[in-house]
Amino acid sequence: MTPGDDRKRLLDETVVPSEAFTTPVSSASGGLRIIDSRDLLAGQSSLLIRHLGEVYRLQTTRQGKLILTK
């Protein structure tokens, strides 16, 4: 078992219902959605995002910046 296997198993077992994001999503010009990072992180300092079969980590720094890593 590799570290990636653990991460994949965690993602497969962790499902956040869509109603967990109750904050209305605003529209920006050009039709792009704006989602507040506090809504995504929900009080945590990081979260895992699955995109096209790959797992990424979104995390905040002490300075309040966001880092997305693969």
C-alpha distance (Angstrom), angle and dihedral (degrees) to the residues before:
residue distance angle dihedral
M1 . . .
T2 3.83 . .
P3 3.83 128.3 .
G4 3.80 87.4 -105.4
D5 3.82 89.6 58.9
D6 3.81 90.7 57.2
R7 3.78 91.2 49.5
K8 3.83 92.1 48.2
R9 3.82 91.4 49.1
L10 3.81 90.2 50.2
L11 3.79 91.3 51.1
D12 3.79 92.4 47.1
E13 3.82 91.1 51.9
T14 3.82 97.0 42.2
V15 3.77 114.3 77.6
V16 3.78 121.5 169.6
P17 3.79 112.2 -158.9
S18 3.79 114.0 -125.4
E19 3.80 90.6 -121.5
A20 3.81 88.2 66.3
F21 3.80 86.8 80.4
T22 3.77 98.6 66.7
T23 3.80 97.1 154.6
P24 3.80 108.9 104.4
V25 3.78 114.0 -109.2
S26 3.80 113.8 -125.8
S27 3.77 124.1 -143.4
A28 3.77 119.9 -128.7
S29 3.77 123.9 -157.2
G30 3.77 110.9 -72.7
G31 3.81 93.0 36.5
L32 3.81 95.7 -82.5
R33 3.81 115.9 147.8
I34 3.80 120.7 -125.7
I35 3.80 116.1 -148.9
D36 3.80 118.7 -178.2
S37 3.81 111.7 -121.6
R38 3.83 89.5 -134.1
D39 3.79 88.7 62.8
L40 3.80 91.6 51.1
L41 3.79 95.8 45.4
A42 3.84 94.7 40.4
G43 3.79 94.5 -159.3
Q44 3.81 95.2 -42.8
S45 3.79 125.5 113.9
S46 3.82 93.8 -132.9
L47 3.79 144.2 13.3
L48 3.78 137.6 -169.8
I49 3.79 121.4 -118.2
R50 3.80 123.4 -164.5
H51 3.82 112.8 -149.5
L52 3.80 122.9 173.7
G53 3.79 91.5 -22.2
E54 3.81 94.6 -49.7
V55 3.81 125.3 108.2
Y56 3.80 121.2 -132.9
R57 3.81 130.5 -177.3
L58 3.81 120.7 -137.7
Q59 3.78 111.4 -163.4
T60 3.78 139.7 166.5
T61 3.78 124.3 -126.7
R62 3.80 127.1 -139.7
Q63 3.80 87.2 -102.0
G64 3.83 90.9 57.0
K65 3.79 96.8 -107.1
L66 3.81 124.8 134.1
I67 3.81 125.3 -121.2
L68 3.80 123.8 -167.9
T69 3.81 114.6 -164.5
K70 3.78 134.2 173.9
